[in-house]
Structures are given as C-alpha cells and as structure tokens.
Amino acid sequence: MAEPSFGERSVFLHSKYLKTAKLITSIVTSVTEEEMVTASGEDVKYDYLVLATGTAYDGPPTKADRLQQIESDVRMETKKKSLIHKIVLMLNSAAVCFGSVAGVLLLRVYYHHGGKTIWLTAFVQTAPFPLLILPIWISSSRKQASSDSYVTPKLFLACVLLGVLIGMDNVCYTWVFSYLPMSTLALLSASQLAFNAAFAFLLVHQKFTPYSINAVILLTASPVLLAFQSSSDKIKDVTTGQYWEGIIITILAAAMYGINLPLIELLHKKTMRRVTNLLAMEMHLIASFSATVVCGIGMIINNDLQAMAREARASDAGEFNYYMVHVARAICWQLYYFGVFRVIFFTSALFTSSLLAVSIPVSNLAGVILFQDKINGKKVMALVMALWGFASFLYGEHETSKLQPSIMAEENQQRRQSQCAINFDHTKRDMVLSKDANGMETKKKSLTHKIVLLLNSAALCIGAASGVLLNRLYYLQGGKRVSLTAFLQSAGFPILILPIWISSCRKKTSLDSHVTPKLFLACILLGVSTGVDNLFYAWVFSYMPLSTLALLGASQLVFNAAFSFLLVKHKFSPYSINAVVLLTMGPLLLALQTSSDKIKDLSTGRHWVGVIVTILAAALHGFTLPLIELVCKKITRKVTYLLVMEMQLIMSFSSTVVCGIGMIINKEF
C-alpha cells in the first residue's frame, strides 16, 4: 500500500453519513406485511420494504477488525513481492559474478595459448546482442505493451552513447590484459570502485551509510593487496615504457568503467517511467549494439578478422578449441551484461560495483586451480576482506530497508503534528529552560569524559608502541635477559605513590575510596596474571620474528572478544564486530610478511614452541583485560581516580614480584 493511511480512509461506517437514519446491522429472520424480525430479536416496523440482496459479506464485522485484516494482507503481499525481488536479484547477481569471473579466466586462456588480437577480444564481449531479440519479441507478444514499455528517442541516444563508452572501456581492458600482470587488473578493480563511488555521489546522489563506506574501503583494499603481489605473476619482456603506458590506460579504463555504472542508474532514474523487463532488455540491446559497432570498426582497421584465422591455425590448443573459447567468452560476457543492467535497476551502481570487486580475488583463487598460479596468504586474506566488505554492504542495505517503514511512519506523524497548533504556557517554558540547563551540564561532563578518555588512550598507544620498539632495540643490541625485560614493564609502580598521596591529602577520603581486602586479593591475582603474560611476551620477543608478534596481536583480540562476551556479557554491535574483524586482519597481514624479518638458524621445534607460547600469551592477555573490567563492575561503589591508582599499584607490585622471582632464579641481577 503506497499510502499507509489509505486503509483507514477507505473503511468507513455508514452511520457517518446517514445522520437522520437508524442503522441496524443484523440478519433478518422473518418478514411480515408490517414488520420484520432480526436475529437479535428486535421488531422493526416499516412502511416500505426494499429487498436488495446484493452480495454476501463474510468479512470482519467491525472497522478495527477490517483495518487489521487490510494491514495483514498488505504485509503478506509485501513479503511475497520482497521474496520474488530477492530471488530475481540473487539470480542476476550470480549472473554478474559468474560472467565476470568466467570471462576473465577465458580471456587468460585465450592469451595463454597465443592469442594477441585486442579489438577482436573486446568485440566478442558484446557481439552476441542479437540473442536479446528473441526474448524481447516474446515479451512484447505475450502482452500488449504500452508506449512506456519502449525506448524513446532521447533514451535511444543515451543508450548509444553509453554503448560507445562500454566499447571503449572493453578495448582498454583487453589491451591492458594482453601484457600486464594480474596485479594490475586487481589495481584496475580497486580504482574503478573508488571512481564508481565518486561518480555515484555526483551523478545519482548516492547516500553513503557507515556500512557502505566500510564496504568501499575494504573492497578497494582487497584488490590493492593483490596488486602488491606483482613479483609472482609479472610478465617478462615488458619494457618500462609499456608498463607505465599500461598503468595510465588502466586508470583511464577504471575511470571510464566507474562512470558507466552510475550512468546506467542515472538513465533508469531519468526515464520517468516504470522500468520493465522489456525496457531493460531494449536498453541492453542498444548499448551492446553500439559497443559492438565501436569494436567492429577497430577490427576492420586492424584486420583482426584475418588475424583470427591465422591465430586459430597456430593455436597450441587446436583450431576448434580456439573458436570455442571465443564462443564461451561471448556467452559469459553477455550473461554478465544481462545481469548488470538488472542489478542496477533493482539496487544501485555501487552495489553492482561491489559485486565486481568481490569477483577479482575470486578470479585470482580460480587461477590457482586452473592455471597453477602460486597461492599465498595474501590472496586468501584479500578474498576474506572482499567477502567481509560485501557482507557489510549487504547488512547495511538490510538495515536501511528495515528502517524505511519506521521512517515513513515518523514522517506521517510529523505531518499530522504540523497541522496542529501547539501552545506553550509559562510552566512548560520553565520546564524547557530547566531541561536546557541540565543538558548543558551533561554536555560539559561528557566533554570532560571524552578529553580524559582521549588522553588515556594516547598514553596507552604511545606506551605500547614505544615499549615494543625499545624492547626490539634491547635485543638488537645483544640483550638476552627475558625476566629483566618483563620486570621493567611493571617495576615503575613506585611512581604511583606520589599521586596517590596527593589525591588523598587534597580531600577527605572515605573508606569507600580505598581498596577492600577482597579487592586487594583480586588485584594481586590480576597482577600475577599480568606478570606471567609479560614473561611469555618477553620470551617470545627474544627470538621470534615480528610476524609472530603480529599474530599475537591478532589472536589476543579474538580471545579478548570471546572472554568479554563470557565474563562481562559484552554486547556486540555491527560496528564492534566489524572492528574486531578488521583489527584482527591487520596483524594477520603482518604475520604473512615472514620473509622480511624471519630469524635465521631457528629450529622447527623451537619455532613451534614459540608459536604455542605466543597463543598462550595471547589467550592470557585476552583473559586479563576482561577480568579487570569484571572487577570494576563488581565493585559496589563509585570507582574514583584514587581507587583506580591503588588497584594499578597493587597489580604492578605483584606483577613485579613475579618477574623479580624469575630474575632471582635465572641470576639476572
């Protein structure tokens, strides 16, 4: 139902307009010459009786029941349409992904077996457009199509220009593919998504949510990560001039493709009519035809038809297989374009571009299976990043669709409220002023809280980063003392005594401001846990590479999230889940860079011992932080600055004692 209030306006009581009549709603059981008797036992006398049988009505008896039935029917119809919409969108999205991945792989097969023609390769991508004539004819003949179902002269011209751009982009794409590595194609995909986001914002005023921004960043970072893998698939005999020429054309092709998809969406919005399946196929046909003409002209100029016959005879895959590769490519790319037009009409250009970005790492992994390309952690991580980014986009679209009914209801409520005059008396004005004063005080406290949190977060980051760098400097200069390294991490606790004494003297402190015996014992146990974790950390740092430390950072965040959920019932939002995944991916990527910082002469056994200790240290660290939060929550009093310093003092002292015992045992003094 387009207008939610339509149901209420369409159901009305007869008593509303029968002002001078008595309305009786009942079943007549008997009729005489002077009166009739109803099922309720009421005798109704009459002068004239009109029998208007009409139709039987077995619907709800009251207006409220009827409105409830209408709402239920609307919900069922909406769910049905939504399910059909999702199925059609899923099928078209599958066509886009399959056509794109299969088309790229078949293009690699073509070049792998000696193919060199560029215009022919681009021509094949749109040449099967006559296949659309039959479904267009069937769609036109099955029902009488109105004039709105056909392309107008202006729309025809726009589709022709769009097809020219598609043809030029296909030529650039195939030319780059002919001698640049797969890493450059990954870079192409990355930049086209960025261009697409920019043009979608400028041309169709695409609204970006935190989810879509996150998706664009991840889907751009994923192919860029593949682009850094150029050493494994770089093509030989490519000059520096050709390489940079390819980079420039790659960026131009990316920009051109980035504007094509928003242009299709813009055409959809500018048609000023309902975009039917027939109209979409007609637009697809015209664009493919003009793209084919552009590439066909290039084929004629470069004599690619004669070259195709020579290539077929010289192909090491055989003449029949040579032509079959072109046929398969033509079908795959036509399937791709068939899906692209419909996915854009159903969703947006940005969604379609996100689908294409996901297909790039999928193509790389498919190359591992079909062409025995080298597989490594970066390719797997790139696929994970792409899938996570696309999942973020889908979740954002789902959340946006759920908000639409509430937004419409809120707009209707505001519209109704705007029709009513609101009068404020003096009492209400005083209440408003009081609320404003309370709001100012709350804002002031919130600002102070944010500043303190920012300063403490900065101290945490600077301390952690500087500590790791100084640890590394110590070991690089020949240091070998593990317990001493761990001891120094908490040995500076006496510095806390002065601020604790000052804080106690400045104001009279109650007993609630100091540590209780139970809290004292809890802090000691936390300190012991921290000390053991510091020993593990220092021991691993003494001989394991930085990649292991990166793995430590990744796994401890996962452990921390798990223990936070179990111990303090931490509630995860989509943003926090996204943050955990991304902050885990970062150190994992560092861990994959083992070749740059791997320590020589490290035995396999010691390496695996280090890995196990690393995971134990990560689990212990991930367990300690939620325990500190749990202790803070279990305190049945206000957690003051003084109390926090006392807890830190006790924890640091017990941690130092643990490491000091290790120093004594190992005679590190």
Secondary structure, 3 states (H helix, E strand, C coil): CCCCCHHHHHCCCHHHCCCCCCCCCCCEEEECCCEEEECCCCEEECCCCCCCCCCCCCCCCCHHHHHHHHHHHHHHHHHHHHHHHHHHHHHHHHHHHHHHHHHHHHHHHHHHCCCCCCHHHHHHHHCCHHHHHHHHHHHHHHCCCCHHHCCCHHHHHHHHHHHHHHHHHHHHHHHHHCCCCHHHHHHHHHHHHHHHHHHHHHHCCCCCCHHHHHHHHHHHHHHHHHHCCHHHHCCCCCCHHHHHHHHHHHHHHHHHHHHHHHHHHHHHHHCCCCCCHHHHHHHHHHHHHHHHHHHHHHHHHHCHHHHHHHHHHHCCCCHHHHHHHHHHHHHHHHHHHHHHHHHHHHCCHHHHHHHHHHHHHHHHHHHHHHHCCCCCHHHHHHHHHHHHHHHHHHHHHHHHHHHHHHHHHHHHHHHHHHCCCCCCCHHHHHHHHHHHHHHHHHHHHHHHHHHHHHHHHHHHHHHHHHHHHHHHHHHHCCCCCHHHHHHHCCCCHHHHHHHHHHHHHHCCCCHHHCCCHHHHHHHHHHHHHHHHHHHHHHHHHCCCCHHHHHHHHHHHHHHHHHHHHHHCCCCCCHHHHHHHHHHHHHHHHHHCCHHHCCCCCCCHHHHHHHHHHHHHHHHHHHHHHHHHHHHHHHCCCCCCHHHHHHHHHHHHHHHHHHHHHHHHHCCCC
